């Protein structure tokens, strides 16, 4: 098949899809064609690279996130495009951000461990809201009495922040404000919690409109994944980690 046609098909599929598409999904579009029309993985990769290059002077870019490839708004024009979702912008409380940060950086982690670090009880509504947002999920259970649930982030979390892997998160020591990951949202001055810090905020103050669909940090509308995440393999070994 002509490479130009392959590139056009890949571009159309990415624009039509409601979520990122992995290279294997793009390749599957050509499965079943006549033998002479078979497309190789290399040709799919070439199409993706050509589309990336074609976006050099445009307002959008093609990037690879945890769930696959997607077109998204470039950072330099995002402030204007974000006005499309201005009425549905989400604001998160300090308690929500600290909880999410601890799960992201110390996963897999139990609710009790989060409470021990923050110094206050974690309101169930915060965990529920993050789960419904599909940013966190239960990845296992700690092998201790009561077998508490281990929490970890999802691919949806990585997609939202424009990341492919957890190791692309900025070092915790360099992150003064979790809002730095999402500069387009009005997150406020939220300091990162340190071990032993005592939380002073009432965790019952849950963020408002936490389930609204707002534009994410990279400019793409948040996409949801199938619940798999980077913490899957870590859950089984977490029983032996230092607490």
N, C-alpha and C positions, 0 to 999 in steps of 0.2 A: 504494500500500500504506500502511496506517496506520502512522504514525511509531512508535507504541508497540510494534507488532509488529516493526518493523525493529530497534528498540532491543533487544528481547528476543532476537531472532535473533543480533544482533551479540554480545550478552553471552554467549549460550550457546556461540557459536563460539569466543570468546576463552577461555572456561573449559574447553572440550573440547580445544583445540589444545595440542600438546606444545611449541610454540615460538611466539614473537611472530608476529602476523599484520599484514601491511601493509594499508593502506586499500584498495589495489587487490585484494588477496585477499579482503577482506571484501565488496567490491562484486561480485566474481565469484560470490559465493554466490547472487546474485539474477539472474545472467545466464541467459536461457532462459525466464524467466517470461513469462506472457502480457503483451502490450503494455501493458495497463492496470495491470500489476503491476510495471512497471519502476521501479527505484530509482535515484535520482541520487547522485552523489558527495557532494552537499551534505547529503543525508539520512543518509548514512553518517557524515559528520562530525558532524551533529547528534546522532546516536546515541552517538557516542564522547564528546561533551561532556556529554550527559545522564548517561552511566555514570560519568564522572569526578565529576560533581557529587553523584551518589548515594552515592559512596564517602566523602564528607566525614567522616562520623562512624563509619566502619567500620574494621576492622583491616586492610583491603586497599585498594589504590589502583590506578587504571588509568593507566599511563604509556606514553609512546612512547620506544622505544630504537632502536638502529640498524636492527634487522631489522623493526620494526613495533610494534604495540601489545600489551601484556600486562598481566594483573593480577599484582600482587606484594604481599608483606607490607609494611606500613608500618614505618618505622624504629623507632617507639616501642614496638612489640610484637615486633619481630624477635628480641631476646634470648631470649624465651620460646619462640618458634616454632623458633628455630635449634637448640633442644635435640633436635629430631627427627633431626638429622643430627650430633649431638655425637660419636658414635662414629666418624664418617668424616671428621672435620675435617682439612683439609689444612694442613700446615705447610711453608713454603718456606724454603730456605736463602738466605743473603745473596747468594750467587752467582747463584741463579735470579732473585731480585728485581732485582738490578742489571742483569742481562742483559735482562729484560723491560722494565725502565724505559728503558734505552737504546734499545731497539727502538721503544718507544711514542713517545718524545720526539724521536728523531733519525731516524726512518724516512724513506726506505728506507736501511738501513745494512747493511754487510757484517759477517761474523763477524770478519774481520781488524780492522775499525775498532773493533768492540766490544772486542777484545783489546787494541788500542792504548790505548784510553781507560782500561780497567780495569787494565792492566798485567800481566795474567795470561792464560794460554790459557783459552779457553772449552771446557769439556767437552762433547763431542758429545751426551752424555745430556741435558744441559740443553736444547739446541736441540730435540732429539727429543721431550722431554717437553712443551715448550711447543707444538710442532707437533701432537702427539697430543691435547693439550688443546684444540686448535683456537683458540689465542690468537694464533699467528703463522703466517705462510706466506711462501713465496718469491714475490716480486712482480716480479722481473726479474733482470738481471745487470749488473754494473758493466762499462763498456766500457774495461777495462784488461786487460793480459796475465793469462790465466787465467780471465777473466770470472767473478769470484766472485759468488755469489748475493746478491741484495739481499733483506733481510728486512723485513717490515712486519706490522702487526697486522691482525686480522680483525674482521668484524662481531661474531663471537662474543665477542671481547675486549671490545668496546664494550658488548654486551648484558650481560656478566657484571658490569661495573662500573656499569651503569645509565646509559650515555651514548648520545647519538645521533650525536655527531661527535667527532673527535679534538680539535677546538678547545675542547671542554668539559672537557678535562683541566686540572687546576689548573696554574698556571705552575710550571715546574721550580724556579724560584728560591724559591717559597713552599712547596715540598714537602720537608720534612725527612725524612719516612719514607714509603716507598711503601705501607706498611701503612695510611696515612691514607685511601687510596682504598678500603680494605676493612677497616674497623674491627672487623667481626665475626670475622675470622680471626686466629688467634694468630700474627702474622707476626714479632713481635719488633721490637727497635729496629734497624732497617736504615737506615743513612744513605744518601742518594742519592749516587752516584758523580759526581765532577766530572772534567772533562778533565785528564788527567795524573795522576789518582789511581792509586796502585799497589795492586791488590787483594792482600789478605793471606790470604784464605781459600783453602783447597784446593778447587778446583772439582769435584774428584771426589766431594765430599760432597754427593750429590744428595738432593733433598728426598724424603722417604718418603711413600708413598701419594699420589703426585702426580696419579694418575688417578682418585681417588675422586670421586664426585658429591656435592659439598657445596653448601650454600645459598650464594648469591652475596651481594654487598654490599647489594643492594636487597631481598633476601628471596625472590627467585624462583629456582627450580631452574635451574642453568646451561643455556642453550639453545645449540645448535650451528647454524652457518650453512652456506651453500653454498661458503664459501671466499673470497667476495668481501670486499674491505675498502676502507678509506679511502685506502690508499696506491697504488691502481691507477694513477691519473694521475700520481702523483709519480715512479713508477719510471722512466718514459721520460725524464724531465728530470734525474734525479739524477746522470747522468754529468757534468754541468756544474757541480755544486755544489762548494763548498769542502770539502775533506776534513780 
